[in-house]
Amino acid sequence: MTERAAVQVPCVWHRDLLAELMQQATDQRLPHALVLSGPAGIGKLRLARAFLEALLCQQPQAGLACGRCQSCHLAAAGSHPDLALVMPEEKSKVIKIDQIRDLVSFFSKTAQYGGRRVALLSPAESMNRNAQNALLKTLEEPGAGAFLLLLCDQPSRLLPTVRSRCQQRQLGAPDAAVAQAWLAEQTGSVDSARALLAAAGGAPLKALALEQAEWFANRDRLLGQFLAVLEGRTPASIAAQTLLQHEPLPLLEALHGWLAQALRGQQHDDKLAPVMERLRQRAGDKRLLMLAAEVQRARQLLQSGANPNPALLMERLLLLLAGVDAMAGAF
């Protein structure tokens, strides 16, 4: 008996959506290009891979790839001739125009297995303007059997000309109870799952990745750096250097999640509760709201490939919380 290939399956909260997409394909109502957008860390990539593998499978079962046919084995090995995965190359934050030209060439060919030619662009917003423009011809004239799936965390960064040529589906974070139950099963702790989800803004896969970050165990000390600057105990430049001993983007994403919880009057992380309460008392909700907005802008800058100075960026956030408003908006 042929060994079963390790095919992708979606997260539990995306099973109904996958079934809906597969029914569209069965009914021949699938668009030639689909944008799936939503917060990072909710499982969009798992859903996309499961869908594309099922589309190529020669005998899908219950809406999933069978794992036994030749197509499934080729897809799992990354060598299926009718499947293209387009992502930023190693050490790059952007999908380059040459990668899109290769994709255009891929779609110009006939499917080798007589069915569809499918491709995944992820994250699609990492294409620069030239790369997006190079994609337009394929979106306008996709060819028979072509299907392009674009994954986006920030669909607003796609050109209107690209968005208008694709069907769009907006995905949200899963139900909190479902996400917490799933994460508790992964981590073995309900309390840990609750704290991780609070830091990850409700995104379960992002939360699971946070569990592996060594700084997360010391999150009260790191959040305490903001309090130390606010209370005048530590200069902003020194606190910024302490914070930047860790990767800035995951740290800022967690900070945004903590601020959002605090501003809603919620606290799902017992370890952070005393520090966050002192921050609220000292700074007030208005300043915390301003900080949350600037943290979001800083995250977007780091994700955009603009390469801002992380030390200056972090110091400005600390100064904003301390009341130095002139520094805000200077990213």
C-alpha positions as CSV (number, residue, x, y, z in Angstrom):
1,M,0.0,0.0,0.0
2,T,1.3,3.4,-0.9
3,E,2.3,5.5,2.1
4,R,-0.1,8.4,2.7
5,A,1.3,11.8,1.9
6,A,1.3,14.5,4.6
7,V,-1.5,16.7,3.1
8,Q,-2.5,20.0,4.7
9,V,-5.7,20.3,6.7
10,P,-7.3,23.6,7.8
11,C,-7.7,24.8,11.3
12,V,-11.0,23.7,12.9
13,W,-12.5,27.1,12.6
14,H,-11.9,27.1,8.8
15,R,-13.5,23.7,8.0
16,D,-16.8,25.2,7.0
17,L,-15.2,27.7,4.7
18,L,-13.1,25.1,3.0
19,A,-16.2,23.0,2.4
20,E,-17.9,26.1,0.9
21,L,-14.9,26.8,-1.4
22,M,-14.8,23.1,-2.5
23,Q,-18.6,23.3,-3.3
24,Q,-17.9,26.4,-5.4
25,A,-15.3,24.4,-7.3
26,T,-17.6,21.4,-7.7
27,D,-20.4,23.7,-9.1
28,Q,-17.9,25.4,-11.4
29,R,-18.5,28.8,-9.6
30,L,-14.9,29.3,-8.5
31,P,-13.4,32.6,-9.6
32,H,-10.1,32.7,-11.5
33,A,-8.6,34.8,-8.7
34,L,-9.6,34.9,-5.0
35,V,-8.2,37.2,-2.3
36,L,-8.5,35.8,1.3
37,S,-7.6,38.5,3.7
38,G,-7.6,38.7,7.5
39,P,-5.4,39.1,10.5
40,A,-2.0,37.4,10.6
41,G,-1.9,34.2,12.5
42,I,-5.5,32.9,12.0
43,G,-4.5,30.0,9.8
44,K,-5.1,31.5,6.3
45,L,-2.0,29.7,4.9
46,R,-3.2,26.3,6.2
47,L,-6.6,26.9,4.7
48,A,-5.0,27.9,1.4
49,R,-2.7,24.9,1.2
50,A,-5.5,22.5,2.1
51,F,-7.8,24.1,-0.6
52,L,-5.2,24.0,-3.4
53,E,-4.1,20.5,-2.6
54,A,-7.8,19.4,-2.6
55,L,-8.3,21.1,-6.0
56,L,-5.4,19.1,-7.5
57,C,-6.2,15.8,-5.8
58,Q,-7.4,13.1,-8.1
59,Q,-9.9,11.7,-5.6
60,P,-10.6,14.2,-2.8
61,Q,-12.4,12.8,0.2
62,A,-14.8,14.8,2.5
63,G,-13.5,18.0,1.0
64,L,-9.8,17.2,1.7
65,A,-7.0,15.9,-0.4
66,C,-6.9,12.1,-0.2
67,G,-3.1,11.9,0.5
68,R,-2.8,8.7,-1.6
69,C,-2.9,9.8,-5.2
70,Q,0.1,10.9,-7.2
71,S,-1.0,14.5,-7.2
72,C,-1.1,14.5,-3.4
73,H,2.4,13.0,-3.1
74,L,3.8,15.6,-5.6
75,A,2.1,18.5,-3.8
76,A,3.3,17.3,-0.4
77,A,6.9,17.0,-1.8
78,G,6.7,20.5,-3.3
79,S,7.1,19.2,-6.8
80,H,3.6,19.3,-8.4
81,P,4.0,20.8,-11.9
82,D,0.6,22.4,-11.7
83,L,1.1,24.1,-8.3
84,A,3.1,27.3,-7.9
85,L,3.9,28.8,-4.5
86,V,5.1,32.4,-4.6
87,M,6.4,34.0,-1.4
88,P,9.3,36.4,-0.6
89,E,12.6,34.7,-1.2
90,E,14.9,34.1,1.8
91,K,16.0,37.2,3.6
92,S,13.6,39.3,1.4
93,K,10.4,41.0,2.6
94,V,9.1,41.5,-1.0
95,I,7.8,39.4,-3.8
96,K,9.9,40.5,-6.8
97,I,8.8,41.2,-10.3
98,D,10.9,38.3,-11.7
99,Q,8.9,36.0,-9.5
100,I,5.6,37.3,-10.9
101,R,7.0,37.0,-14.5
102,D,7.7,33.3,-13.7
103,L,4.1,33.0,-12.4
104,V,2.8,34.5,-15.6
105,S,4.8,32.0,-17.6
106,F,3.5,29.2,-15.3
107,F,-0.1,30.1,-16.1
108,S,0.6,30.3,-19.9
109,K,1.3,26.6,-20.0
110,T,-1.1,23.7,-20.2
111,A,-1.8,21.7,-17.0
112,Q,0.3,18.6,-17.0
113,Y,-2.3,16.5,-15.1
114,G,-5.1,17.7,-17.4
115,G,-7.0,19.7,-14.8
116,R,-6.2,23.0,-13.1
117,R,-3.1,25.1,-12.7
118,V,-3.2,26.7,-9.3
119,A,-0.9,29.2,-7.6
120,L,-0.6,30.8,-4.2
121,L,0.7,34.3,-3.5
122,S,1.5,35.0,0.1
123,P,1.6,37.6,1.5
124,A,0.2,39.2,-1.7
125,E,0.7,42.7,-0.3
126,S,4.5,42.1,-0.3
127,M,4.5,42.6,-4.1
128,N,5.7,46.0,-5.0
129,R,3.9,48.2,-7.5
130,N,5.8,46.9,-10.5
131,A,5.2,43.3,-9.5
132,Q,1.5,43.9,-9.0
133,N,1.2,45.6,-12.4
134,A,3.0,42.6,-14.0
135,L,0.3,40.4,-12.5
136,L,-2.6,42.3,-14.2
137,K,-2.4,40.5,-17.5
138,T,-2.8,37.2,-15.9
139,L,-5.7,38.5,-13.8
140,E,-7.4,39.8,-17.0
141,E,-6.6,36.7,-19.2
142,P,-6.1,33.8,-16.7
143,G,-6.5,31.0,-19.2
144,A,-8.5,27.8,-18.9
145,G,-8.2,26.0,-15.6
146,A,-6.2,28.8,-14.0
147,F,-6.8,29.6,-10.3
148,L,-4.8,32.2,-8.3
149,L,-5.2,32.5,-4.5
150,L,-3.9,35.6,-2.9
151,L,-3.4,35.8,0.9
152,C,-3.3,39.2,2.6
153,D,-2.9,40.5,6.1
154,Q,-3.3,44.1,4.7
155,P,-5.4,44.0,1.5
156,S,-5.4,47.8,1.4
157,R,-1.8,47.5,0.2
158,L,-3.0,45.8,-3.0
159,L,-3.5,48.1,-6.0
160,P,-7.2,48.8,-6.7
161,T,-6.6,47.4,-10.2
162,V,-5.6,44.1,-8.6
163,R,-8.4,44.0,-6.1
164,S,-11.0,44.8,-8.6
165,R,-10.0,41.7,-10.7
166,C,-10.3,39.3,-7.8
167,Q,-13.2,37.9,-5.8
168,Q,-12.6,38.9,-2.1
169,R,-13.3,37.2,1.1
170,Q,-12.6,38.8,4.5
171,L,-11.8,36.5,7.3
172,G,-11.9,37.4,11.0
173,A,-10.2,35.9,14.1
174,P,-12.0,32.8,15.2
175,D,-14.5,32.7,18.1
176,A,-12.6,33.3,21.3
177,A,-13.9,30.2,23.0
178,V,-13.0,28.0,20.0
179,A,-9.5,29.6,19.7
180,Q,-8.8,29.2,23.5
181,A,-9.9,25.6,23.5
182,W,-7.7,24.8,20.5
183,L,-4.7,26.6,22.0
184,A,-5.2,25.1,25.4
185,E,-5.0,21.7,23.7
186,Q,-1.7,22.7,22.0
187,T,-0.1,24.2,25.2
188,G,-1.7,22.0,27.8
189,S,-2.8,25.0,29.9
190,V,-6.0,27.1,29.8
191,D,-4.3,29.9,31.7
192,S,-1.4,29.9,29.2
193,A,-3.8,29.9,26.3
194,R,-5.7,32.9,27.7
195,A,-2.5,34.9,28.2
196,L,-1.1,34.0,24.8
197,L,-4.3,34.9,22.9
198,A,-4.5,38.3,24.7
199,A,-1.0,39.1,23.5
200,A,-1.8,37.8,20.0
201,G,-5.0,39.8,19.5
202,G,-7.0,36.6,19.3
203,A,-4.9,35.0,16.5
204,P,-4.3,31.4,17.6
205,L,-1.3,30.5,15.4
206,K,0.4,33.8,16.3
207,A,-0.3,32.9,19.9
208,L,1.3,29.5,19.5
209,A,4.4,31.1,18.0
210,L,4.6,33.4,21.0
211,E,4.8,30.5,23.3
212,Q,8.2,29.7,21.8
213,A,9.5,33.2,22.3
214,E,11.8,33.3,25.3
215,W,10.9,36.9,26.1
216,F,7.3,36.0,26.7
217,A,8.0,34.5,30.1
218,N,9.4,37.9,31.1
219,R,6.6,40.0,29.6
220,D,5.8,41.7,32.9
221,R,9.4,43.0,33.0
222,L,9.3,44.2,29.4
223,L,6.0,46.0,29.8
224,G,7.4,47.4,33.0
225,Q,10.0,49.3,30.9
226,F,7.1,51.5,29.7
227,L,6.0,52.1,33.2
228,A,9.6,52.9,34.3
229,V,9.8,55.6,31.6
230,L,6.4,57.0,32.5
231,E,7.4,57.3,36.2
232,G,10.8,58.8,35.3
233,R,12.8,55.9,36.7
234,T,14.5,55.0,33.4
235,P,15.5,57.2,30.4
236,A,13.6,56.3,27.2
237,S,16.8,55.5,25.4
238,I,17.8,52.9,28.0
239,A,14.4,51.3,28.1
240,A,14.4,51.1,24.3
241,Q,17.7,49.2,24.3
242,T,16.3,46.8,26.8
243,L,13.2,46.2,24.7
244,L,15.3,45.8,21.5
245,Q,17.1,42.8,22.9
246,H,14.2,41.0,21.4
247,E,12.6,41.0,17.9
248,P,10.6,44.2,17.7
249,L,7.7,43.2,15.5
250,P,6.4,40.3,17.7
251,L,6.9,42.5,20.8
252,L,4.9,45.3,19.3
253,E,2.2,43.0,18.2
254,A,1.9,41.7,21.7
255,L,2.0,45.2,23.1
256,H,-0.9,46.1,20.8
257,G,-2.9,43.1,22.1
258,W,-2.3,44.1,25.7
259,L,-3.3,47.7,25.1
260,A,-6.5,46.6,23.3
261,Q,-7.4,44.3,26.2
262,A,-6.7,47.1,28.8
263,L,-8.8,49.7,26.9
264,R,-11.7,47.3,26.8
265,G,-11.5,46.9,30.5
266,Q,-10.4,43.3,30.2
267,Q,-7.3,41.5,31.5
268,H,-6.7,37.9,30.6
269,D,-3.1,37.7,31.7
270,D,-2.7,37.6,35.5
271,K,1.1,38.2,35.2
272,L,0.5,41.5,33.5
273,A,-2.5,42.8,35.5
274,P,-0.5,44.7,38.1
275,V,1.7,46.5,35.6
276,M,-1.1,47.3,33.2
277,E,-3.2,48.7,36.0
278,R,-0.4,51.0,37.1
279,L,0.0,52.1,33.5
280,R,-3.7,53.0,33.2
281,Q,-3.6,54.9,36.5
282,R,-0.5,56.9,35.5
283,A,-1.2,57.5,31.8
284,G,-5.0,57.4,31.5
285,D,-7.0,55.7,28.8
286,K,-6.6,58.6,26.4
287,R,-2.8,58.3,26.3
288,L,-3.0,54.5,26.1
289,L,-5.3,54.9,23.1
290,M,-2.8,57.2,21.5
291,L,0.0,54.7,22.2
292,A,-2.1,51.9,20.7
293,A,-2.6,53.9,17.5
294,E,1.2,54.6,17.2
295,V,2.1,51.0,18.0
296,Q,-0.2,50.0,15.1
297,R,1.5,52.4,12.8
298,A,4.9,51.1,13.9
299,R,3.9,47.6,13.2
300,Q,2.8,48.5,9.7
301,L,6.1,50.2,9.1
302,L,8.0,47.2,10.1
303,Q,5.8,44.9,7.9
304,S,6.1,47.2,4.9
305,G,9.8,46.7,4.3
306,A,10.4,50.4,4.8
307,N,13.3,49.5,7.2
308,P,12.7,52.1,10.0
309,N,15.3,52.5,12.7
310,P,14.0,50.1,15.4
311,A,15.7,51.9,18.3
312,L,14.3,55.3,17.3
313,L,10.9,53.8,16.7
314,M,10.8,52.2,20.1
315,E,12.1,55.3,21.9
316,R,9.4,57.4,20.3
317,L,6.7,55.1,21.5
318,L,8.1,55.3,25.1
319,L,8.3,59.1,24.8
320,L,4.8,59.3,23.6
321,L,3.5,57.4,26.6
322,A,5.6,59.7,28.8
323,G,3.8,62.7,27.3
324,V,6.4,63.9,24.7
325,D,3.7,64.2,22.0
326,A,6.0,66.1,19.6
327,M,7.7,62.8,18.9
328,A,4.4,61.1,17.8
329,G,3.7,60.9,14.1
330,A,7.4,61.2,13.2
331,F,7.8,57.7,12.0
